């Protein structure tokens, strides 16, 4: 382990599956923590989660477990459970931390673990706030967002592709563990930190004003939020087709963004006339939203006359806030930001997959060098290494564990 990394000296045991918990552990690993994921001998619940290669290797699993060490144990048997518990409760300032989204019972029971190590920190994620099962795709429908997502004319709910709540929860897990570790540093006390995917999603909805907006709508003080297609709610933002068919998204959220958009398109005078005709002030973002259809009509005529290359040149010259719509394949093939030109990325040899582009941490610390992106481990590949390093298990004993199908 390189002591120069931000979280060097921190060891976290992870027992997890799917997105939120593994992404939390990966965040810590990419900052230099020694994250050891424990799975069963055949892998976890997410071992074969799509997308997969033609041979069945999970790109999902590889993407969310980069930089970790993998230990495979049969925790359904007493000896396997004891090894897992010993890894979690091993003495030392560098460890005593467990991250899991599996049911906190058996070898994951906090009370039993903390009896062996009183300063244990355990972060346990559940699906719903009562400890039940839930995933991003069952939480999101309850939040109302599918009824304000999608085409304006649609009446059916529209789910999003991105597991947003899982990803936010993963970062919350990392923050929670670091906060508890800071508390232990100050007081010497461990603790059980609980959170749920449901609460993270609800907190996010409240933080973004959705909850208060709905309350005011129920009281008749606001109109209920409805669908606006690809429009940016509350300001101006819309997608347009260029002369050559390429599509772009243009945003005028701030006053400066609106000003340079008008300058780049040469539509300052025309926009002022539209605003005056409707009694609006386009220096105010809310008025830009109210006048969005007339604004869009002017801009559509402008885009009809310009190909993407010209649009890019003029917009970049004036500092317009805009982005091109592109497919995933175009992103990987054409976009320099998604390549080794971006120091966050590195090409790695991923076992079972081949040569792929992998991302490291997006954080760039001035005091330490960026940790190069790492591949995900092969299931159980570091079992002998970890058991030897942390528990002092010798080669002969490890051989017995393998023969007995207790360790990988």
N, C-alpha and C positions, 0 to 999 in steps of 0.2 A: 504493500500500500504506500502510495506517495504522500508523505506528510504535508506537502504543500497544498493539497486539495482542501477546499473549504470545510468539508465535514470529515476530514481524516480523523481516525480514532473513534468514530461512531460505528457501532455494529447493531444492526436491526435484523431480527428474525421475522420472516414474512410467511404467513399461511393464507393464501388468497386464491381468487379466481376472477376472471373476466376483466373489467376495466378499472373501476375506481381504486380498489386497494392495490392492484399491481402498478397502476400509474403513480400512486403515492410512493410506493417503494422505489420505483424507477427514478422518480425525481430526486430522492435522497441518494441513490446509487450514482446518478450522474453528477452529483456534487461531491463525490468522494467517499460516501459512507459505504461500509461493507454490509451489503444487504444479502442475506442468505434466505432464499426461498425454499421452503420445505413442501414437498409434494409426496403423494403416494408413489409406489413403484411404477405404476402405469400412467402417472401424470395427474394433474388436477382436472377439474370440471371443464376448464377452458383449453385443454391440451390440443383439441382439434377444431377450435373455433375458426370459422371462416373470416376473411378470405384465406384459402389454402392453395398450395401449389398443386400441379397435376398429380404429384406423388403423395399429396395429403399433408404436407408440412404446413403448420399454421403460421401465416404471416402475422396474424393478430397476436399470437403468443410471442413470437420473436420480437415484435415491435414494442410490446409492453414490459418486457423483462430484460432489456438491454443492461449490461453492466452488473448483473447480479451473479451470485454463486448459487448453484442448484444442488440441493440435497434431496435424495429420494429415500424415504423410509416407509416401512409398513406400520403405520401408527394404529392399525386395528389390533396389533399384538402388543402385549405388555412391554416387551423389550424395545420395540420400535418407539412406543410412546415415551419410555424412559429416556431414550436418546434425544428425542425432540425436546422434552422438558429440560434435560440437562443443558442443551444448547441455549434455551431461553433464559435459564436461571443461572448460568455460569457466572461466578463472581468476577468482578472487575469493572472499572469505571467505563470501559468502552462498550459494554453490552447492557443486558437487562432491559431490552426493548423489544416488544412484540407488536406486529401490525397484522390484523386479520379482518376478513369479512366473512369468515366461516362461523357457525354457531359457537358461542363461547362456552362450550362444555367439554367434558373429557379432558384431554391434555391441554385444551385452550381455556380452561376455567381459571379466571383471574384469582379467585380466592385460594385455590390450590397452588397456583404458581407463586403468588406473593407470599405464601407461607414458607416457601423455600428461598425466596429472595424478596424481602420486604420493600426494597426500593424499586421493584419492578414497575415499568411503564408499559401499559398495554392499551393500544388504540383499537377499538372494536367498531366496525361499521356494520350496520343493519340496513335492510331495505326500507321498511316503513318505520315510523317513530315508535311503534310498539314492539319492535324487534322481529317483525314478520318479514316475509319474502317480498321483494319488489325490485324492479330494474328500471332503468331510464325509460324504457318503452311502455311501462305501466304507470310510472309517476307522471310523465309529461301530459297524458290525456286529462288527468285530474286538474291540471293547472290552467286549463282554458286556452292554452296557446294554439292547439290545433284548429280552433275555431276563429283565430285571427291570423292564420298562416295560409298562404296559397292564393289562387286567383280570386279576384273580387267577386266574380259571378258564382263561385263555388259555394255550396251549402254543406258539403260533407267535410268532416275533419281531415286535416292534412298533417301527417306526421313529418318531423324533420329527420334527416339522415344522421346528423351528428349527435352522439350521445353526450349532450352538453352537461347534464347534471352529473354524469359519471366523471367527466373530466374536471369539473369544478370541485367535486367531492375528493378526487385524488389529490388535488393541491391542498384542500382543507385538511386532509389526513396528514400530509407532510408538515403543514403548519402546526397542527395539533400535537404531533409527536415532538417537534422541535420546542414548542412552548412548554410541554410537560418536562422535557429534558432540561430546559432552562430553570424550571421550578425545582427540579431535583437538584440541580447544581447549587441553587441558593439555599435549599432547606434540607436536602438529603432524603426527601420523601418521594416515593413513587406514587402512582395512582392509575386508576382505570379511566380512560377517556372514551366516552361513547359518542357516536354521532350516527345519524341516519341519512340515507340518500334523500328521503322525503323532506327532512328538515333543511338540508342544504338547498334543495330546490325551492322550498317555501321562503326561506330567507332571501334567496336571490330575487324571487318575484316581488317581495316586499321592498328590497333595496332599490329595485329599478322603478318603483312607483306603481306597479301593476295592481297591487292590493289596495292601496289608497284610491287609485282611479276607479276601481270597481266599487268600493264603498261609496264614493261620491255619486257614481252612476245609480246605485241602488236607492240613494236618497233623492234622485232626480236633479242633482246639481251638475252632472255632466252627461253627455251622450255616451252610451256603452261603446267600448272599442270594437271596431269591426275590421274586416279585411281591407287591406290597401294594396294587395299584390306586391310588386317589387318597389313600391314607393317607400321612402324613408318617412316614418311617422313624425310629425311635428316640425319638419323643416322641408328643404327640397332635396330629393335624391331619387333618381329614376334610371332605368336602363334604356339604352338607345341602340339602334342598328346603324352602323356606318354605311357609307356608299357601297363598300365592297362586301357587306354582309356581316362583318365582325361586330360583336356586341360589346358595349362598355357600360359601366355603371358610373354615374356622375353624381357627386354629392356637394351640396352647398349648405352645410350645417352651420358653420360659423359665418360671421360677417365677412371675414377675409376670404373664406372659401367662395362665398357668393360673389364677391367683388371680382376676384380673378377669373371666375368662370365667365362672367359677363364680358370682361376685357378680352379673354382668349377667343371668344366667339364673336366679338364685335357687336353684341346685342344690348349694350348699356342703355341706349336711347329707347329701343323697343321695349325693354323690360320696364323702364320708368313709365312709359305710356300705358302699359297693361296695368301696372299698379295704380296709377292715377285713375284709370277708367273704372276700376273696381273699388276704389277707396281704400287701397291697401298700401302698406309701407314695407317694401321688400327688404329693408334693412333689419326687419324683425323676422326671426325664423318661423314663427307661427303664421305670419302673413304669407310667407313663401309657401307654406304647406297649403294654406287656403287657396292660393292662386296657382297651384301646381299644374292644373290642366292647361291653362293658357301659357305658362312658362314652358311646359313640355312641348306645346305646339310650335313655339318659336325655335326651341332647341332641335326638335325633330327635323324641321326644314333645314337647319344648319348641318346636322349630321348627314342628311340625305345628299349633301354636296361634297362631303369630305370622306376620304378613305381613312382607314385606321392609321396608316403611317403619318398622314398629315395631322390627324387628331392628336396622336402621341407627341409629335413634335411641338405643336402649339400649346397643348396642355402642360407638357413638362417645362416649356419655356416660361409659362406664366405661373407655374406652381399650383395647377388645378388639382383638386382631390378627386381622383378617378382610378378606375381599375378595369382591366380587360377581362371579359368572360373567356375562360379556357377550360378545356377538358383536363382530366387527371393526366392523360397521356401527354397533352401539350405542356402541362406544368412540368412534368419530368423531363420531357425532350427539349423544351425551348427556354424555360425560365431559369436564368442564372442563379436566382435566389434559392432555388431547389437543386443545388449542385455543390460540388466542393469549392466553388467560388465563394460560398457562404461558409465561414469557418465553423459553424454549428454542425455541418455535415461532414461525414467521412465515408468512404467506401470500405465496407467490411466483408469478410468472408463468413457468411452465416451458414452454420452447419445445417444440412438438409435443404437449403435453399439455393446457395451459391453466392455470387458477388452482388451485393445490394447497397444502396445508399442508406445510411443510418444517421439519425439525428442525435446530437448530444443535448445538453441543457441549453435552453435559450438565454439563461443568465450569463453575463460576461462580467466577471469580477476584475477590477483593476489591479488588485494586489496579488492575484494568483493566475497562473496560466489556465486556459480553458482545458477541461478534461476531454480528451478525444473520444468521439463516439465509439462505443463498444458493441459487439454482437451479443445476442442473448445466449445463455449457456445451453448446452445439450442437457436434457433431463438427467439429473443425478450425476453429472460429470464431476462435480467437486465433492461428492459424498465422502470419499476416503480422505481427501485433503482436509476438509472441515473437521471431520471426526478426529483425525490425528492432531490437527493444529489446536483445536479448542478443547477436546476431551481426552487427549493423550492416548487414543486408541491405536495400538500398533498394527503392523501389517498382518500378523497371524490372527489377531482378534477380528480385524476387519474381514479377513478371508472367511472366518467362521460365520460372521454376520451375513456375508454374501451367500455362502452355501445354504444358510438357513432362510434365505429370501427375506431378511429383515432390512437389509440395506442394499442399495443399488450396486 
